[in-house]
Amino acid sequence: LRFQAVEIGIGSFAVVPAHATVAEGKVLPIERPMFILNKPVKMFYSLESEEAKIPEETPIVHPDFEAITANTHFRHEIVDHCVQETLLCFAGALRDNKEVEFSFR
């Protein structure tokens, strides 16, 4: 399968197939990024969101820190620490009701 979801502790991130309507009513296949917070996180922060779901047939995996380490040349501990710091930053933004935007290349 081409698509998979990555579980990062507080939710899952995936790129899923979708369709966009463009000029003259034509439909264009696209890939849509999605992040779905886990239910306990939504409940803890009293968050409401649309019920978007990652397709059931999408396999869910955990980050492969060894592969990330090999591709970035950072030690495993640094990669793990960066992920943890990002999650703490995200949790703080949720707590303070701030808007958060992540950009990916």
C-alpha positions in Angstrom: 0.0 0.0 0.0 1.1 3.5 -0.8 -0.6 5.3 2.0 0.0 4.7 5.7 -0.7 6.6 9.0 2.0 7.4 11.6 0.9 7.2 15.2 2.8 9.8 17.3 1.3 9.3 20.7 -1.3 12.0 20.7 -2.8 11.1 17.4 -2.1 9.9 13.9 -0.9 11.7 10.8 -1.6 10.5 7.3 -1.8 11.6 3.7 -5.0 10.2 2.2 -6.4 10.2 -1.3 -9.1 12.8 -2.0 -10.7 14.7 -4.8 -10.9 18.4 -5.6 -13.3 20.1 -7.9 -11.5 22.5 -10.2 -12.5 24.7 -13.1 -15.5 23.7 -15.2 -16.5 21.1 -12.6 -13.6 18.8 -13.4 -12.5 16.5 -10.5 -8.8 16.2 -9.8 -7.3 13.5 -7.6 -5.2 14.9 -4.7 -3.4 13.8 -1.6 -4.8 15.4 1.6 -2.8 15.6 4.8 -4.7 14.8 7.9 -3.9 14.8 11.6 -6.4 13.0 13.9 -6.1 13.6 17.6 -6.6 10.6 19.9 -9.9 10.7 21.8 -8.3 11.0 25.3 -6.4 14.1 24.1 -9.6 15.6 22.7 -11.4 14.8 26.0 -8.6 16.1 28.2 -8.5 19.5 26.4 -12.3 19.6 25.8 -11.8 19.9 22.1 -14.4 19.4 19.4 -13.5 18.6 15.8 -15.2 17.3 12.7 -15.3 13.6 12.6 -12.7 13.1 9.9 -11.3 9.6 9.8 -8.3 8.0 8.3 -9.5 5.2 6.0 -9.8 1.8 7.8 -7.6 0.1 5.2 -4.7 2.5 5.9 -2.0 0.7 8.0 -0.9 2.5 11.1 2.8 2.5 12.0 5.0 4.1 14.6 7.8 6.5 13.6 10.9 4.6 12.5 13.5 6.4 14.5 16.3 4.3 13.1 15.4 5.2 9.5 15.0 8.9 10.5 18.4 8.8 12.2 20.0 7.2 9.1 18.5 9.8 6.8 19.2 12.8 8.9 22.6 11.8 10.4 21.3 12.8 13.9 21.6 10.4 16.8 18.5 8.5 17.8 18.3 10.4 21.1 18.3 13.7 19.3 15.5 12.6 16.9 13.5 11.2 19.8 14.0 14.4 21.8 12.9 16.6 18.9 9.7 14.6 18.6 9.0 14.9 22.3 9.7 18.7 22.3 7.3 19.1 19.3 4.6 17.2 21.1 5.1 19.3 24.3 4.9 22.5 22.2 1.7 21.2 20.6 0.2 20.3 23.9 1.0 23.7 25.3 -0.7 25.4 22.3 -3.8 23.2 22.8 -3.8 24.1 26.5 -3.6 27.8 25.7 -6.2 27.6 22.9 -3.6 28.8 20.3 -3.7 28.0 16.6 -0.9 25.6 15.5 0.4 25.1 12.0 2.9 22.5 10.9 4.6 22.6 7.5 6.1 19.6 5.8 8.2 19.4 2.7 
